[in-house]
Structures are given as structure tokens and as C-alpha cells.
Amino acid sequence: MADSYPAVSAVYSPFMPVDQELLEILACPACKTRVTLVKDGTALKCQKCSRVYPIKDDIPIMLVDEALVEP
Ligand SMILES: [Zn+2]
């Protein structure tokens, strides 16, 4: 047994979820509907027009041109 190992207490989740407060102000630019987190927090989906907006570097890309339409 060597020296005691310093306890590592910092626990980071593998992804950083977008702030709930931020989510509440985010709306689909196409139809102004509130979006919801999907894909483990890596994208935002509009339930109304089915557009999925990517989140890159923790920044939601709320652009119609960047959105994918998923069924
Ligand atoms: Zn929409």
C-alpha cells in the first residue's frame, strides 16, 4: 500500500444538459413552438413541425436551415 490516493469528488456527466431556464425561452423559429430536449440532450425537437435542432458545444442551433425534419 502506497500513499493514500486523493479522493476525486468531481463528477461530471458525459454531456452537459442545456439549462432548463434556457429551454423555456427557446422556441422553434419556424412555428414558435416550445422545443424539447431529445437524443440525450444533444438536440432539440419541435413537436409541432418535427424539426430537430442540433446542439453544438452546448449551444442550441436554432436555425431552420440547420434543422433536420424527423418523423
Ligand atoms: Zn416548429
N, CA, C, O and the ligand as a Tripos MOL2 file, in Angstrom:
@<TRIPOS>MOLECULE
protein
  285   283    72     0     0
PROTEIN
NO_CHARGES

@<TRIPOS>ATOM
      1 N           0.8350   -1.2010    0.0000 N.3       1 MET1
      2 CA          0.0000    0.0000    0.0000 C.3       1 MET1
      3 C           0.8730    1.2550    0.0000 C.2       1 MET1
      4 O           1.7060    1.4360    0.8880 O.2       1 MET1
      5 N           0.6860    2.0960   -0.9680 N.am      2 ALA2
      6 CA          1.4390    3.3340   -1.0430 C.3       2 ALA2
      7 C           0.6640    4.4470   -0.3500 C.2       2 ALA2
      8 O          -0.2460    4.1980    0.4410 O.2       2 ALA2
      9 N           1.0370    5.6400   -0.6580 N.am      3 ASP3
     10 CA          0.3190    6.7860   -0.0830 C.3       3 ASP3
     11 C          -1.1550    6.7200   -0.4450 C.2       3 ASP3
     12 O          -1.5420    6.2020   -1.4930 O.2       3 ASP3
     13 N          -1.9460    7.2490    0.4350 N.am      4 SER4
     14 CA         -3.3790    7.2290    0.1380 C.3       4 SER4
     15 C          -3.6620    8.1240   -1.0660 C.2       4 SER4
     16 O          -3.0710    9.1910   -1.2360 O.2       4 SER4
     17 N          -4.5450    7.6690   -1.8530 N.am      5 TYR5
     18 CA         -4.8890    8.3610   -3.0910 C.3       5 TYR5
     19 C          -5.8680    9.4760   -2.7860 C.2       5 TYR5
     20 O          -6.8210    9.2670   -2.0350 O.2       5 TYR5
     21 N          -5.6580   10.6480   -3.3470 N.am      6 PRO6
     22 CA         -6.6380   11.7130   -3.1000 C.3       6 PRO6
     23 C          -7.9870   11.3610   -3.7120 C.2       6 PRO6
     24 O          -8.0660   10.9070   -4.8540 O.2       6 PRO6
     25 N          -9.0190   11.5720   -2.9570 N.am      7 ALA7
     26 CA        -10.3530   11.2560   -3.4540 C.3       7 ALA7
     27 C         -10.7540   12.2460   -4.5380 C.2       7 ALA7
     28 O         -10.6220   13.4610   -4.3860 O.2       7 ALA7
     29 N         -11.2320   11.7030   -5.6020 N.am      8 VAL8
     30 CA        -11.7080   12.5600   -6.6770 C.3       8 VAL8
     31 C         -13.2200   12.6790   -6.5220 C.2       8 VAL8
     32 O         -13.9590   11.7140   -6.7120 O.2       8 VAL8
     33 N         -13.6530   13.8640   -6.1800 N.am      9 SER9
     34 CA        -15.0700   14.0180   -5.8990 C.3       9 SER9
     35 C         -15.8440   14.6650   -7.0360 C.2       9 SER9
     36 O         -17.0720   14.6050   -7.0780 O.2       9 SER9
     37 N         -15.1230   15.2770   -7.9480 N.am     10 ALA10
     38 CA        -15.8290   15.9380   -9.0370 C.3      10 ALA10
     39 C         -16.4400   14.8940   -9.9730 C.2      10 ALA10
     40 O         -15.7480   14.0140  -10.4840 O.2      10 ALA10
     41 N         -17.6920   15.0080  -10.1730 N.am     11 VAL11
     42 CA        -18.3740   14.0800  -11.0750 C.3      11 VAL11
     43 C         -19.0450   14.8900  -12.1680 C.2      11 VAL11
     44 O         -19.9130   15.7270  -11.9160 O.2      11 VAL11
     45 N         -18.6220   14.6190  -13.3680 N.am     12 TYR12
     46 CA        -19.2210   15.3210  -14.4900 C.3      12 TYR12
     47 C         -20.0310   14.3470  -15.3270 C.2      12 TYR12
     48 O         -19.6010   13.2240  -15.5890 O.2      12 TYR12
     49 N         -21.1680   14.7780  -15.7270 N.am     13 SER13
     50 CA        -21.9490   13.9260  -16.6150 C.3      13 SER13
     51 C         -21.2930   13.9560  -17.9900 C.2      13 SER13
     52 O         -20.6320   14.9340  -18.3380 O.2      13 SER13
     53 N         -21.4670   12.9110  -18.7650 N.am     14 PRO14
     54 CA        -20.8240   12.8400  -20.0850 C.3      14 PRO14
     55 C         -21.2900   13.9310  -21.0420 C.2      14 PRO14
     56 O         -20.5970   14.2680  -22.0020 O.2      14 PRO14
     57 N         -22.4260   14.4550  -20.7770 N.am     15 PHE15
     58 CA        -22.8640   15.5770  -21.5970 C.3      15 PHE15
     59 C         -23.4250   16.6490  -20.6870 C.2      15 PHE15
     60 O         -23.8810   16.3630  -19.5800 O.2      15 PHE15
     61 N         -23.3910   17.8720  -21.1530 N.am     16 MET16
     62 CA        -23.8880   18.9730  -20.3450 C.3      16 MET16
     63 C         -25.2860   19.3430  -20.8190 C.2      16 MET16
     64 O         -25.4460   19.9170  -21.8960 O.2      16 MET16
     65 N         -26.2780   19.0230  -20.0360 N.am     17 PRO17
     66 CA        -27.6370   19.3470  -20.4700 C.3      17 PRO17
     67 C         -27.8260   20.8550  -20.5610 C.2      17 PRO17
     68 O         -27.2530   21.6310  -19.7970 O.2      17 PRO17
     69 N         -28.6270   21.2220  -21.4960 N.am     18 VAL18
     70 CA        -28.9310   22.6410  -21.6380 C.3      18 VAL18
     71 C         -29.7670   23.0820  -20.4450 C.2      18 VAL18
     72 O         -30.6520   22.3580  -19.9900 O.2      18 VAL18
     73 N         -29.4820   24.2500  -19.9560 N.am     19 ASP19
     74 CA        -30.2280   24.8210  -18.8380 C.3      19 ASP19
     75 C         -31.7380   24.7280  -19.0190 C.2      19 ASP19
     76 O         -32.2700   24.9740  -20.1010 O.2      19 ASP19
     77 N         -32.3990   24.3740  -17.9560 N.am     20 GLN20
     78 CA        -33.8540   24.3350  -18.0190 C.3      20 GLN20
     79 C         -34.4130   25.7290  -18.3070 C.2      20 GLN20
     80 O         -35.3880   25.8820  -19.0430 O.2      20 GLN20
     81 N         -33.7840   26.7280  -17.7210 N.am     21 GLU21
     82 CA        -34.2510   28.1080  -17.9530 C.3      21 GLU21
     83 C         -34.0820   28.5080  -19.4100 C.2      21 GLU21
     84 O         -34.9300   29.1840  -19.9910 O.2      21 GLU21
     85 N         -32.9710   28.0760  -19.9810 N.am     22 LEU22
     86 CA        -32.7350   28.3850  -21.3880 C.3      22 LEU22
     87 C         -33.7760   27.6840  -22.2560 C.2      22 LEU22
     88 O         -34.3100   28.2520  -23.2090 O.2      22 LEU22
     89 N         -34.0430   26.4410  -21.8940 N.am     23 LEU23
     90 CA        -35.0320   25.6690  -22.6460 C.3      23 LEU23
     91 C         -36.3800   26.3690  -22.6830 C.2      23 LEU23
     92 O         -37.0960   26.3220  -23.6840 O.2      23 LEU23
     93 N         -36.7090   27.0120  -21.5890 N.am     24 GLU24
     94 CA        -38.0350   27.6080  -21.5100 C.3      24 GLU24
     95 C         -38.1950   28.8340  -22.3930 C.2      24 GLU24
     96 O         -39.3130   29.2470  -22.7040 O.2      24 GLU24
     97 N         -37.0760   29.4090  -22.7930 N.am     25 ILE25
     98 CA        -37.1910   30.5570  -23.6930 C.3      25 ILE25
     99 C         -36.9190   30.1870  -25.1400 C.2      25 ILE25
    100 O         -37.1090   30.9930  -26.0500 O.2      25 ILE25
    101 N         -36.4670   28.9430  -25.3400 N.am     26 LEU26
    102 CA        -36.1800   28.5200  -26.7060 C.3      26 LEU26
    103 C         -37.4590   28.0960  -27.4190 C.2      26 LEU26
    104 O         -38.2690   27.3440  -26.8770 O.2      26 LEU26
    105 N         -37.6200   28.5770  -28.6050 N.am     27 ALA27
    106 CA        -38.7790   28.1860  -29.3930 C.3      27 ALA27
    107 C         -38.3400   27.9320  -30.8200 C.2      27 ALA27
    108 O         -37.3550   28.4900  -31.3040 O.2      27 ALA27
    109 N         -39.0820   27.0910  -31.4620 N.am     28 CYS28
    110 CA        -38.8170   26.7670  -32.8550 C.3      28 CYS28
    111 C         -38.9680   28.0340  -33.6980 C.2      28 CYS28
    112 O         -40.0140   28.6810  -33.6530 O.2      28 CYS28
    113 N         -37.9420   28.3940  -34.4610 N.am     29 PRO29
    114 CA        -38.0380   29.6170  -35.2670 C.3      29 PRO29
    115 C         -39.0480   29.4970  -36.4080 C.2      29 PRO29
    116 O         -39.5070   30.4990  -36.9560 O.2      29 PRO29
    117 N         -39.3810   28.2660  -36.7520 N.am     30 ALA30
    118 CA        -40.3130   28.0770  -37.8670 C.3      30 ALA30
    119 C         -41.7650   28.2860  -37.4410 C.2      30 ALA30
    120 O         -42.5520   28.8960  -38.1660 O.2      30 ALA30
    121 N         -42.1170   27.7660  -36.2440 N.am     31 CYS31
    122 CA        -43.5210   27.8420  -35.8530 C.3      31 CYS31
    123 C         -43.7150   28.3970  -34.4490 C.2      31 CYS31
    124 O         -44.8380   28.4470  -33.9470 O.2      31 CYS31
    125 N         -42.6070   28.8190  -33.8070 N.am     32 LYS32
    126 CA        -42.6740   29.4550  -32.4790 C.3      32 LYS32
    127 C         -43.1830   28.5440  -31.3700 C.2      32 LYS32
    128 O         -43.6860   29.0160  -30.3500 O.2      32 LYS32
    129 N         -43.0520   27.2470  -31.5740 N.am     33 THR33
    130 CA        -43.4680   26.2930  -30.5500 C.3      33 THR33
    131 C         -42.2810   25.9920  -29.6370 C.2      33 THR33
    132 O         -41.1380   25.9540  -30.0900 O.2      33 THR33
    133 N         -42.5540   25.7830  -28.3690 N.am     34 ARG34
    134 CA        -41.5180   25.3940  -27.4170 C.3      34 ARG34
    135 C         -40.8770   24.0850  -27.8560 C.2      34 ARG34
    136 O         -41.5630   23.1580  -28.2870 O.2      34 ARG34
    137 N         -39.5350   24.0200  -27.7400 N.am     35 VAL35
    138 CA        -38.8370   22.7980  -28.1370 C.3      35 VAL35
    139 C         -38.4930   21.9660  -26.9090 C.2      35 VAL35
    140 O         -38.4380   22.4840  -25.7940 O.2      35 VAL35
    141 N         -38.2660   20.6900  -27.1170 N.am     36 THR36
    142 CA        -37.9150   19.7950  -26.0210 C.3      36 THR36
    143 C         -36.6230   19.0660  -26.3320 C.2      36 THR36
    144 O         -36.2990   18.8130  -27.4930 O.2      36 THR36
    145 N         -35.8840   18.7290  -25.2740 N.am     37 LEU37
    146 CA        -34.6200   18.0190  -25.4360 C.3      37 LEU37
    147 C         -34.8490   16.5930  -25.9190 C.2      37 LEU37
    148 O         -35.7360   15.8920  -25.4330 O.2      37 LEU37
    149 N         -34.0420   16.1790  -26.8750 N.am     38 VAL38
    150 CA        -34.0720   14.7970  -27.3550 C.3      38 VAL38
    151 C         -32.6370   14.3090  -27.5380 C.2      38 VAL38
    152 O         -31.6870   15.0740  -27.3670 O.2      38 VAL38
    153 N         -32.4870   13.0490  -27.8820 N.am     39 LYS39
    154 CA        -31.1550   12.4760  -28.1520 C.3      39 LYS39
    155 C         -30.1680   12.7270  -27.0140 C.2      39 LYS39
    156 O         -29.0660   13.2250  -27.2460 O.2      39 LYS39
    157 N         -30.5590   12.3840  -25.7810 N.am     40 ASP40
    158 CA        -29.6840   12.5530  -24.6220 C.3      40 ASP40
    159 C         -29.1880   13.9840  -24.4640 C.2      40 ASP40
    160 O         -28.0650   14.2090  -24.0130 O.2      40 ASP40
    161 N         -30.0020   14.9260  -24.8260 N.am     41 GLY41
    162 CA        -29.6280   16.3210  -24.6230 C.3      41 GLY41
    163 C         -28.7460   16.9020  -25.7040 C.2      41 GLY41
    164 O         -28.1510   17.9620  -25.5110 O.2      41 GLY41
    165 N         -28.6500   16.2270  -26.8420 N.am     42 THR42
    166 CA        -27.7840   16.7440  -27.9050 C.3      42 THR42
    167 C         -28.5750   17.3920  -29.0340 C.2      42 THR42
    168 O         -28.0120   17.8060  -30.0470 O.2      42 THR42
    169 N         -29.8630   17.4710  -28.8470 N.am     43 ALA43
    170 CA        -30.6880   18.0950  -29.8800 C.3      43 ALA43
    171 C         -31.9960   18.5670  -29.2630 C.2      43 ALA43
    172 O         -32.3960   18.1180  -28.1890 O.2      43 ALA43
    173 N         -32.6420   19.4700  -29.9600 N.am     44 LEU44
    174 CA        -33.9200   19.9940  -29.5070 C.3      44 LEU44
    175 C         -34.9590   19.7360  -30.5790 C.2      44 LEU44
    176 O         -34.7340   19.9980  -31.7600 O.2      44 LEU44
    177 N         -36.0970   19.2210  -30.1510 N.am     45 LYS45
    178 CA        -37.1140   18.8840  -31.1340 C.3      45 LYS45
    179 C         -38.3680   19.7210  -30.9500 C.2      45 LYS45
    180 O         -38.8290   19.9590  -29.8330 O.2      45 LYS45
    181 N         -38.9020   20.1580  -32.0730 N.am     46 CYS46
    182 CA        -40.1780   20.8400  -32.0810 C.3      46 CYS46
    183 C         -41.2560   19.7890  -32.3490 C.2      46 CYS46
    184 O         -41.2490   19.1110  -33.3770 O.2      46 CYS46
    185 N         -42.1740   19.6750  -31.4010 N.am     47 GLN47
    186 CA        -43.2040   18.6330  -31.5560 C.3      47 GLN47
    187 C         -44.2140   18.9970  -32.6320 C.2      47 GLN47
    188 O         -44.9080   18.1280  -33.1600 O.2      47 GLN47
    189 N         -44.2940   20.2560  -32.9500 N.am     48 LYS48
    190 CA        -45.3190   20.6870  -33.8900 C.3      48 LYS48
    191 C         -44.9220   20.4380  -35.3460 C.2      48 LYS48
    192 O         -45.6900   19.8600  -36.1150 O.2      48 LYS48
    193 N         -43.7120   20.8810  -35.7190 N.am     49 CYS49
    194 CA        -43.3090   20.7150  -37.1160 C.3      49 CYS49
    195 C         -42.2470   19.6310  -37.2890 C.2      49 CYS49
    196 O         -41.7570   19.4070  -38.3960 O.2      49 CYS49
    197 N         -41.8870   18.9500  -36.1720 N.am     50 SER50
    198 CA        -40.9530   17.8140  -36.2010 C.3      50 SER50
    199 C         -39.5380   18.1810  -36.6180 C.2      50 SER50
    200 O         -38.7550   17.3140  -37.0040 O.2      50 SER50
    201 N         -39.2110   19.4640  -36.5400 N.am     51 ARG51
    202 CA        -37.8220   19.8350  -36.8160 C.3      51 ARG51
    203 C         -36.9730   19.5230  -35.5850 C.2      51 ARG51
    204 O         -37.4040   19.7140  -34.4480 O.2      51 ARG51
    205 N         -35.7480   19.0360  -35.8400 N.am     52 VAL52
    206 CA        -34.8120   18.7510  -34.7630 C.3      52 VAL52
    207 C         -33.6050   19.6590  -34.9290 C.2      52 VAL52
    208 O         -32.9130   19.6180  -35.9460 O.2      52 VAL52
    209 N         -33.3660   20.4790  -33.9110 N.am     53 TYR53
    210 CA        -32.2590   21.4320  -33.9500 C.3      53 TYR53
    211 C         -31.0730   20.8590  -33.1960 C.2      53 TYR53
    212 O         -31.2290   20.3910  -32.0680 O.2      53 TYR53
    213 N         -29.8970   20.8850  -33.7910 N.am     54 PRO54
    214 CA        -28.7200   20.3250  -33.1210 C.3      54 PRO54
    215 C         -28.2170   21.2500  -32.0050 C.2      54 PRO54
    216 O         -28.4470   22.4590  -32.0300 O.2      54 PRO54
    217 N         -27.5300   20.6530  -31.0310 N.am     55 ILE55
    218 CA        -26.8460   21.4430  -30.0010 C.3      55 ILE55
    219 C         -25.3560   21.2070  -30.1910 C.2      55 ILE55
    220 O         -24.8750   20.0810  -30.0610 O.2      55 ILE55
    221 N         -24.6330   22.2720  -30.4980 N.am     56 LYS56
    222 CA        -23.1990   22.1580  -30.7420 C.3      56 LYS56
    223 C         -22.4440   22.9480  -29.6940 C.2      56 LYS56
    224 O         -22.6960   24.1380  -29.5010 O.2      56 LYS56
    225 N         -21.5030   22.2740  -29.0070 N.am     57 ASP57
    226 CA        -20.7390   22.9320  -27.9430 C.3      57 ASP57
    227 C         -21.6600   23.6040  -26.9390 C.2      57 ASP57
    228 O         -21.4220   24.7350  -26.5160 O.2      57 ASP57
    229 N         -22.7230   22.8850  -26.5610 N.am     58 ASP58
    230 CA        -23.6940   23.3690  -25.5680 C.3      58 ASP58
    231 C         -24.5210   24.5500  -26.0540 C.2      58 ASP58
    232 O         -25.2330   25.1810  -25.2720 O.2      58 ASP58
    233 N         -24.4280   24.8430  -27.3230 N.am     59 ILE59
    234 CA        -25.1900   25.9700  -27.8520 C.3      59 ILE59
    235 C         -26.2520   25.4540  -28.8190 C.2      59 ILE59
    236 O         -25.9290   24.8890  -29.8630 O.2      59 ILE59
    237 N         -27.5050   25.6500  -28.4690 N.am     60 PRO60
    238 CA        -28.5630   25.2070  -29.3870 C.3      60 PRO60
    239 C         -28.5310   26.0180  -30.6780 C.2      60 PRO60
    240 O         -28.4930   27.2480  -30.6540 O.2      60 PRO60
    241 N         -28.5480   25.3200  -31.7910 N.am     61 ILE61
    242 CA        -28.5250   25.9900  -33.0840 C.3      61 ILE61
    243 C         -29.9720   26.1160  -33.5710 C.2      61 ILE61
    244 O         -30.5120   25.2190  -34.2200 O.2      61 ILE61
    245 N         -30.5660   27.2310  -33.2440 N.am     62 MET62
    246 CA        -31.9790   27.4090  -33.5620 C.3      62 MET62
    247 C         -32.1500   28.0730  -34.9220 C.2      62 MET62
    248 O         -32.6500   29.1920  -35.0360 O.2      62 MET62
    249 N         -31.7220   27.3520  -35.9390 N.am     63 LEU63
    250 CA        -31.8270   27.8670  -37.2990 C.3      63 LEU63
    251 C         -32.5830   26.8550  -38.1540 C.2      63 LEU63
    252 O         -32.2850   25.6610  -38.1280 O.2      63 LEU63
    253 N         -33.5300   27.3300  -38.8850 N.am     64 VAL64
    254 CA        -34.3230   26.4310  -39.7260 C.3      64 VAL64
    255 C         -33.4190   25.6990  -40.7150 C.2      64 VAL64
    256 O         -33.6230   24.5210  -41.0100 O.2      64 VAL64
    257 N         -32.4270   26.4100  -41.2170 N.am     65 ASP65
    258 CA        -31.5010   25.7940  -42.1820 C.3      65 ASP65
    259 C         -30.6860   24.6470  -41.5870 C.2      65 ASP65
    260 O         -30.2500   23.7530  -42.3130 O.2      65 ASP65
    261 N         -30.4770   24.6710  -40.2620 N.am     66 GLU66
    262 CA        -29.6870   23.6410  -39.6030 C.3      66 GLU66
    263 C         -30.5440   22.4930  -39.0920 C.2      66 GLU66
    264 O         -30.0190   21.4560  -38.6880 O.2      66 GLU66
    265 N         -31.8200   22.6690  -39.1060 N.am     67 ALA67
    266 CA        -32.7050   21.6710  -38.5350 C.3      67 ALA67
    267 C         -32.9290   20.4930  -39.4600 C.2      67 ALA67
    268 O         -32.9240   20.6230  -40.6840 O.2      67 ALA67
    269 N         -33.1260   19.3410  -38.8410 N.am     68 LEU68
    270 CA        -33.4940   18.1530  -39.6000 C.3      68 LEU68
    271 C         -34.9500   17.8580  -39.2910 C.2      68 LEU68
    272 O         -35.3920   17.9800  -38.1490 O.2      68 LEU68
    273 N         -35.6770   17.4750  -40.3010 N.am     69 VAL69
    274 CA        -37.0700   17.1210  -40.0720 C.3      69 VAL69
    275 C         -37.1530   15.6190  -39.8700 C.2      69 VAL69
    276 O         -36.8130   14.8360  -40.7570 O.2      69 VAL69
    277 N         -37.6160   15.2280  -38.6730 N.am     70 GLU70
    278 CA        -37.7350   13.8040  -38.3540 C.3      70 GLU70
    279 C         -39.1910   13.4630  -38.1250 C.2      70 GLU70
    280 O         -39.9520   14.2860  -37.6160 O.2      70 GLU70
    281 N         -39.5800   12.2730  -38.4910 N.am     71 PRO71
    282 CA        -40.9860   11.8750  -38.3140 C.3      71 PRO71
    283 C         -41.3670   11.7810  -36.8410 C.2      71 PRO71
    284 O         -42.5100   11.4590  -36.5180 O.2      71 PRO71
    285 ZN        -41.6150   24.0160  -35.2090 Zn       72 ZN72
@<TRIPOS>BOND
     1     1     2 1
     2     2     3 1
     3     3     4 2
     4     3     5 am
     5     5     6 1
     6     6     7 1
     7     7     8 2
     8     7     9 am
     9     9    10 1
    10    10    11 1
    11    11    12 2
    12    11    13 am
    13    13    14 1
    14    14    15 1
    15    15    16 2
    16    15    17 am
    17    17    18 1
    18    18    19 1
    19    19    20 2
    20    19    21 am
    21    21    22 1
    22    22    23 1
    23    23    24 2
    24    23    25 am
    25    25    26 1
    26    26    27 1
    27    27    28 2
    28    27    29 am
    29    29    30 1
    30    30    31 1
    31    31    32 2
    32    31    33 am
    33    33    34 1
    34    34    35 1
    35    35    36 2
    36    35    37 am
    37    37    38 1
    38    38    39 1
    39    39    40 2
    40    39    41 am
    41    41    42 1
    42    42    43 1
    43    43    44 2
    44    43    45 am
    45    45    46 1
    46    46    47 1
    47    47    48 2
    48    47    49 am
    49    49    50 1
    50    50    51 1
    51    51    52 2
    52    51    53 am
    53    53    54 1
    54    54    55 1
    55    55    56 2
    56    55    57 am
    57    57    58 1
    58    58    59 1
    59    59    60 2
    60    59    61 am
    61    61    62 1
    62    62    63 1
    63    63    64 2
    64    63    65 am
    65    65    66 1
    66    66    67 1
    67    67    68 2
    68    67    69 am
    69    69    70 1
    70    70    71 1
    71    71    72 2
    72    71    73 am
    73    73    74 1
    74    74    75 1
    75    75    76 2
    76    75    77 am
    77    77    78 1
    78    78    79 1
    79    79    80 2
    80    79    81 am
    81    81    82 1
    82    82    83 1
    83    83    84 2
    84    83    85 am
    85    85    86 1
    86    86    87 1
    87    87    88 2
    88    87    89 am
    89    89    90 1
    90    90    91 1
    91    91    92 2
    92    91    93 am
    93    93    94 1
    94    94    95 1
    95    95    96 2
    96    95    97 am
    97    97    98 1
    98    98    99 1
    99    99   100 2
   100    99   101 am
   101   101   102 1
   102   102   103 1
   103   103   104 2
   104   103   105 am
   105   105   106 1
   106   106   107 1
   107   107   108 2
   108   107   109 am
   109   109   110 1
   110   110   111 1
   111   111   112 2
   112   111   113 am
   113   113   114 1
   114   114   115 1
   115   115   116 2
   116   115   117 am
   117   117   118 1
   118   118   119 1
   119   119   120 2
   120   119   121 am
   121   121   122 1
   122   122   123 1
   123   123   124 2
   124   123   125 am
   125   125   126 1
   126   126   127 1
   127   127   128 2
   128   127   129 am
   129   129   130 1
   130   130   131 1
   131   131   132 2
   132   131   133 am
   133   133   134 1
   134   134   135 1
   135   135   136 2
   136   135   137 am
   137   137   138 1
   138   138   139 1
   139   139   140 2
   140   139   141 am
   141   141   142 1
   142   142   143 1
   143   143   144 2
   144   143   145 am
   145   145   146 1
   146   146   147 1
   147   147   148 2
   148   147   149 am
   149   149   150 1
   150   150   151 1
   151   151   152 2
   152   151   153 am
   153   153   154 1
   154   154   155 1
   155   155   156 2
   156   155   157 am
   157   157   158 1
   158   158   159 1
   159   159   160 2
   160   159   161 am
   161   161   162 1
   162   162   163 1
   163   163   164 2
   164   163   165 am
   165   165   166 1
   166   166   167 1
   167   167   168 2
   168   167   169 am
   169   169   170 1
   170   170   171 1
   171   171   172 2
   172   171   173 am
   173   173   174 1
   174   174   175 1
   175   175   176 2
   176   175   177 am
   177   177   178 1
   178   178   179 1
   179   179   180 2
   180   179   181 am
   181   181   182 1
   182   182   183 1
   183   183   184 2
   184   183   185 am
   185   185   186 1
   186   186   187 1
   187   187   188 2
   188   187   189 am
   189   189   190 1
   190   190   191 1
   191   191   192 2
   192   191   193 am
   193   193   194 1
   194   194   195 1
   195   195   196 2
   196   195   197 am
   197   197   198 1
   198   198   199 1
   199   199   200 2
   200   199   201 am
   201   201   202 1
   202   202   203 1
   203   203   204 2
   204   203   205 am
   205   205   206 1
   206   206   207 1
   207   207   208 2
   208   207   209 am
   209   209   210 1
   210   210   211 1
   211   211   212 2
   212   211   213 am
   213   213   214 1
   214   214   215 1
   215   215   216 2
   216   215   217 am
   217   217   218 1
   218   218   219 1
   219   219   220 2
   220   219   221 am
   221   221   222 1
   222   222   223 1
   223   223   224 2
   224   223   225 am
   225   225   226 1
   226   226   227 1
   227   227   228 2
   228   227   229 am
   229   229   230 1
   230   230   231 1
   231   231   232 2
   232   231   233 am
   233   233   234 1
   234   234   235 1
   235   235   236 2
   236   235   237 am
   237   237   238 1
   238   238   239 1
   239   239   240 2
   240   239   241 am
   241   241   242 1
   242   242   243 1
   243   243   244 2
   244   243   245 am
   245   245   246 1
   246   246   247 1
   247   247   248 2
   248   247   249 am
   249   249   250 1
   250   250   251 1
   251   251   252 2
   252   251   253 am
   253   253   254 1
   254   254   255 1
   255   255   256 2
   256   255   257 am
   257   257   258 1
   258   258   259 1
   259   259   260 2
   260   259   261 am
   261   261   262 1
   262   262   263 1
   263   263   264 2
   264   263   265 am
   265   265   266 1
   266   266   267 1
   267   267   268 2
   268   267   269 am
   269   269   270 1
   270   270   271 1
   271   271   272 2
   272   271   273 am
   273   273   274 1
   274   274   275 1
   275   275   276 2
   276   275   277 am
   277   277   278 1
   278   278   279 1
   279   279   280 2
   280   279   281 am
   281   281   282 1
   282   282   283 1
   283   283   284 2
@<TRIPOS>SUBSTRUCTURE
     1 MET1         2 RESIDUE 1 A MET
     2 ALA2         6 RESIDUE 1 A ALA
     3 ASP3        10 RESIDUE 1 A ASP
     4 SER4        14 RESIDUE 1 A SER
     5 TYR5        18 RESIDUE 1 A TYR
     6 PRO6        22 RESIDUE 1 A PRO
     7 ALA7        26 RESIDUE 1 A ALA
     8 VAL8        30 RESIDUE 1 A VAL
     9 SER9        34 RESIDUE 1 A SER
    10 ALA10       38 RESIDUE 1 A ALA
    11 VAL11       42 RESIDUE 1 A VAL
    12 TYR12       46 RESIDUE 1 A TYR
    13 SER13       50 RESIDUE 1 A SER
    14 PRO14       54 RESIDUE 1 A PRO
    15 PHE15       58 RESIDUE 1 A PHE
    16 MET16       62 RESIDUE 1 A MET
    17 PRO17       66 RESIDUE 1 A PRO
    18 VAL18       70 RESIDUE 1 A VAL
    19 ASP19       74 RESIDUE 1 A ASP
    20 GLN20       78 RESIDUE 1 A GLN
    21 GLU21       82 RESIDUE 1 A GLU
    22 LEU22       86 RESIDUE 1 A LEU
    23 LEU23       90 RESIDUE 1 A LEU
    24 GLU24       94 RESIDUE 1 A GLU
    25 ILE25       98 RESIDUE 1 A ILE
    26 LEU26      102 RESIDUE 1 A LEU
    27 ALA27      106 RESIDUE 1 A ALA
    28 CYS28      110 RESIDUE 1 A CYS
    29 PRO29      114 RESIDUE 1 A PRO
    30 ALA30      118 RESIDUE 1 A ALA
    31 CYS31      122 RESIDUE 1 A CYS
    32 LYS32      126 RESIDUE 1 A LYS
    33 THR33      130 RESIDUE 1 A THR
    34 ARG34      134 RESIDUE 1 A ARG
    35 VAL35      138 RESIDUE 1 A VAL
    36 THR36      142 RESIDUE 1 A THR
    37 LEU37      146 RESIDUE 1 A LEU
    38 VAL38      150 RESIDUE 1 A VAL
    39 LYS39      154 RESIDUE 1 A LYS
    40 ASP40      158 RESIDUE 1 A ASP
    41 GLY41      162 RESIDUE 1 A GLY
    42 THR42      166 RESIDUE 1 A THR
    43 ALA43      170 RESIDUE 1 A ALA
    44 LEU44      174 RESIDUE 1 A LEU
    45 LYS45      178 RESIDUE 1 A LYS
    46 CYS46      182 RESIDUE 1 A CYS
    47 GLN47      186 RESIDUE 1 A GLN
    48 LYS48      190 RESIDUE 1 A LYS
    49 CYS49      194 RESIDUE 1 A CYS
    50 SER50      198 RESIDUE 1 A SER
    51 ARG51      202 RESIDUE 1 A ARG
    52 VAL52      206 RESIDUE 1 A VAL
    53 TYR53      210 RESIDUE 1 A TYR
    54 PRO54      214 RESIDUE 1 A PRO
    55 ILE55      218 RESIDUE 1 A ILE
    56 LYS56      222 RESIDUE 1 A LYS
    57 ASP57      226 RESIDUE 1 A ASP
    58 ASP58      230 RESIDUE 1 A ASP
    59 ILE59      234 RESIDUE 1 A ILE
    60 PRO60      238 RESIDUE 1 A PRO
    61 ILE61      242 RESIDUE 1 A ILE
    62 MET62      246 RESIDUE 1 A MET
    63 LEU63      250 RESIDUE 1 A LEU
    64 VAL64      254 RESIDUE 1 A VAL
    65 ASP65      258 RESIDUE 1 A ASP
    66 GLU66      262 RESIDUE 1 A GLU
    67 ALA67      266 RESIDUE 1 A ALA
    68 LEU68      270 RESIDUE 1 A LEU
    69 VAL69      274 RESIDUE 1 A VAL
    70 GLU70      278 RESIDUE 1 A GLU
    71 PRO71      282 RESIDUE 1 A PRO
    72 ZN72       285 GROUP 0 **** ****
